[in-house]
Amino acid sequence: MATFSNSEGFQKPGRRAVLRAFAGLPLAFKVRDRDAEKKTEPTYRFSTPHGQVDMAVQYFDSSSMDGFRFKDRVTGRSVCLSADGDEHGDCLKRFVGSVAIAQYNFRPWPPSRAAFTLRERVVTIDHDRRTGDRAVFERTMPGEGATISDIQAFGYNPDDAEQAASNGKPHAPWSLLRQELYLNEDTTEFLIVHWKHTVDLIRLMDVIPGDGVRVIG
């Protein structure tokens, strides 16, 4: 997901932070808090009219970071994102919250077509009253190769006293989202994904295959 779903970024506590989508190989990032939990979901595998798509999600629960930095584990290139999701803006100095990285690997038919594109449409199904209403979010995630990593974050700036107080336990903000994913120029979704976002964790609630898509394995 390429940009924040609203122009205010972390200015309001509990806003859904949707960061940059990276074409290329898997991303990694470091958390400062040793208590932050890293979890990995089993890989979901789908057969589509365009080819096979594998989906895997890594969760970083209760994360605390000095600088929002991500690294391509193959090329070694490091990227630091701003509160607006901008790679070339001011790097976000501190972040407390949860992060999920959904990685999509594409094996096309025929094999000669390596690149693919994901389009998304995200609707907020329900949310904590403190997060405010949000419009439908739509954008395209172009791929230069066979992999796209989609980064989601939900959290706040601990240096902001108002945000820190509003996101305090046990009643931190939350949001339920419906993400529709489209392959290339298709007009019908190949996956519908439901997410739950909280400061402590982001979780994949369910994955629903679209028409003409079947689960492998």
Long-range contacts (C-beta under 8 A, 24 or more apart in sequence): 1-120, 1-122, 1-137, 1-139, 1-141, 1-150, 1-151, 1-152, 2-85, 2-139, 2-141, 3-84, 3-85, 3-86, 3-139, 4-83, 4-84, 4-85, 5-122, 5-134, 5-137, 6-134, 7-84, 9-82, 9-83, 9-84, 9-85, 10-83, 10-92, 10-95, 10-155, 10-156, 10-157, 10-160, 10-163, 12-130, 12-131, 12-132, 12-163, 13-130, 13-131, 13-156, 13-162, 13-163, 13-166, 13-167, 13-173, 14-128, 14-130, 14-131, 14-154, 14-156, 14-166, 14-167, 14-172, 14-173, 14-174, 14-175, 14-199, 15-131, 15-132, 15-134, 15-154, 16-124, 16-131, 16-134, 16-152, 16-154, 16-175, 16-177, 16-197, 17-85, 17-97, 17-152, 17-153, 17-154, 17-155, 18-85, 18-122, 18-137, 18-152, 18-153, 19-68, 19-81, 19-85, 19-151, 19-152, 19-153, 20-79, 20-81, 20-85, 20-87, 20-151, 21-118, 21-141, 21-148, 21-149, 21-150, 21-151, 22-70, 22-72, 22-79, 22-148, 22-149, 22-151, 23-141, 23-142, 23-143, 23-144, 23-145, 23-147, 23-148, 24-72, 24-74, 24-75, 24-144, 24-145, 24-147, 24-149, 25-72, 25-73, 25-74, 25-75, 25-147, 26-72, 26-73, 26-101, 26-103, 26-147, 26-149, 27-70, 27-71, 27-72, 27-73, 27-101, 27-149, 27-151, 28-70, 28-71, 28-73, 29-60, 29-65, 29-68, 29-69, 29-70, 29-71, 29-99, 30-65, 30-69, 31-60, 31-63, 31-64, 31-65, 32-64, 32-65, 32-66, 33-62, 33-63, 33-64, 35-62, 36-60, 36-61, 36-62, 36-63, 36-64, 37-61, 37-62, 41-204, 44-207, 44-215, 45-215, 45-216, 45-217, 46-190, 46-191, 46-209, 46-213, 46-214, 46-215, 46-216, 47-213, 47-214, 47-215, 47-216, 48-183, 48-190, 48-212, 48-213, 49-212, 50-106, 50-108, 50-109, 50-116, 50-183, 50-184, 50-186, 51-106, 51-107, 51-108, 51-109, 51-113, 51-116, 52-106, 52-107, 52-216, 53-104, 53-105, 53-106, 53-107, 53-183, 53-190, 53-191, 54-104, 54-105, 54-107, 55-102, 55-103, 55-104, 55-191, 55-207, 56-102, 56-103, 56-105, 57-100, 57-101, 57-102, 57-103, 57-204, 58-100, 58-101, 58-103, 59-98, 59-99, 59-100, 59-201, 59-202, 59-203, 60-98, 60-99, 60-100, 60-101, 61-98, 61-200, 61-201, 61-202, 62-98, 62-199, 62-200, 62-201, 63-95, 63-96, 63-97, 63-98, 63-99, 63-155, 64-94, 64-95, 64-96, 64-158, 65-94, 65-95, 65-96, 66-93, 66-94, 67-91, 67-92, 67-93, 67-94, 68-92, 68-95, 68-153, 70-151, 83-157, 92-157, 93-157, 93-159, 94-157, 94-158, 94-159, 95-153, 95-155, 95-156, 95-157, 96-155, 96-156, 96-157, 96-158, 96-164, 96-167, 96-199, 97-153, 97-154, 97-155, 97-156, 97-167, 97-199, 98-153, 98-154, 98-155, 98-197, 98-198, 98-199, 98-200, 98-201, 98-202, 99-151, 99-152, 99-153, 99-155, 99-202, 100-151, 100-152, 100-153, 100-195, 100-202, 100-203, 100-204, 101-149, 101-150, 101-151, 101-152, 102-149, 102-150, 102-152, 102-204, 103-147, 103-148, 103-149, 103-150, 104-147, 104-148, 104-149, 104-150, 105-146, 105-147, 106-143, 106-146, 106-147, 106-148, 107-146, 108-146, 114-145, 114-146, 115-143, 115-144, 115-145, 115-146, 116-143, 116-146, 116-148, 116-183, 116-184, 117-141, 117-142, 117-143, 117-183, 117-184, 117-185, 118-143, 118-148, 118-150, 118-181, 118-182, 118-183, 119-181, 119-182, 120-179, 120-180, 120-181, 120-182, 121-179, 121-180, 121-182, 121-189, 122-177, 122-178, 122-179, 122-180, 123-177, 123-178, 123-180, 124-175, 124-176, 124-177, 124-178, 125-176, 125-177, 125-178, 125-194, 126-175, 126-176, 127-173, 127-174, 127-175, 127-176, 128-173, 128-174, 128-175, 130-166, 130-173, 131-173, 131-174, 131-175, 152-195, 152-197, 152-202, 153-202, 154-197, 154-198, 154-199, 154-202, 155-199, 156-199, 167-199, 169-200, 172-198, 172-199, 172-200, 173-198, 173-199, 174-198, 176-205
